[in-house]
Amino acid sequence: MTTQIRADALNIRKLMREAEALSDEAMLACAKLKQAMILARQNPDIPLDAGQRAIMRLNQAEQQALSMSTSLLRVHDELSKVARERAGPDEDIPTIIEPSALDAMPTPAMQALTLHDAG
């Protein structure tokens, strides 16, 4: 492997890890926000339905973050294939992503498309 190919591969590996970490951070931030929102509305002076729409929208954001995480896993999987084909065996432990991790749960939009196509 040439020096430039190795440098590119190492940079891509570093950036891939950064993207995955940021995706995880987004999911953690959403989870913390949801917890704070739910705890805040447990105050007896706050109506039970306070912030319900905000929580529903946050759930949508969490689904999108999970979808992004799954897409990044697919990117990682594809890059691993390119690395094996072009750069030879990985010196470190190879990346193994189970196929079930790459299966995205259908979102409401995906389900609507499926129903539309079937009808």
N, C-alpha and C positions, 0 to 999 in steps of 0.2 A: 504494500500500500504506500502511495506517495505521501510525502510530508503534508502537502496541501489537502489531500483527501482525509488524512488523519486529523488534521486541524479542523476541517469542516465538520467531520463526524463528532469530534469532541465538543465543538461549539453547539451543534444541533442537540446533542445529548444533554448538555447543560441547560439549554433553552427549553427543551422538552420537560425536563424536571421542574424548571421554574414555572412553566405554564400549568403543569399538573398541581404544583403546590398552591398556586394562586387560585385554581379552581376549588381545591379543598378548603382554602381560607374563605372563599366566598360562601361555600356551604356552611362552614362553621359560623361565620358572621350572621347568616340568615337564621341559623338555629338559635344563636344567642339572642338575636333581636326578637324572634318569636317567643322565646322564654320570657324575656323582659316584658313584652306586650301582654302576655297572658297573666303574668304575675301582677302587673299594674292594674289590670281590670278585676282582680280578685279583691281589691279594696271595696269595702261595703258601701262606700259613697259613690261608686262607679256602677252604672247600669251593666247588667250581664252582656248586653249586645254591643256595648261600646267597642269600637274598633274592629267589629266583625269583618267588615269589608276589607279593612287593611290586612287582617290576618289571611283572608282568602287570597288577596293579591300577593302577599308574601309567600303563600303556598305555591302560587304560580311561579314566582321568582325562584323558589327552591327547586321546582321541577325543571326549570330552564337551566339552573346551575348543574343539576344532576345530568341533564342531557348534554351540556357542554363537557362535563367530566367524561361521559361515555364517548363522546366524539373525540376527545383528546386521547382516550385509550385506543381508539381505532387508528388515530394518527400514529401513536406510539407503535402499535402493531405493524402498520405499514412501513414505518421507518426501520423497524427491526428486520423486516423482510429485505428491504433494500440493503441494509448493512450486511446481512448474511450473503446476499448475492454479489455485492460489489466490493466489500472490504474483507470478506473471509470471516472465520470464526471470531467471536467476541472474546477478548482477553479476560473480561470479567464474567460474572454469572450472566448467562443469556436471559433476555427478557422473555418470559413466558406468560402470555395473557390467555386465560381460559376463554373459549368461544362464548360461554354463557355471559361473561362480563361485557361482551361487545353487543349483546342483544339489548336494544333499547326498549323500555316499556312504552307502549303506545300512548302518545299524548292525546288529549281530546281532538286536536286538529288532525292528527294522523288517523284517529278512529273515524272522524267525519269523512275524510277522504276515502277511507276503505269502504264505508257505508255508501258513499256517493258512487264509487266505482262499481260496487256490487249491484246497485239498483239500476 
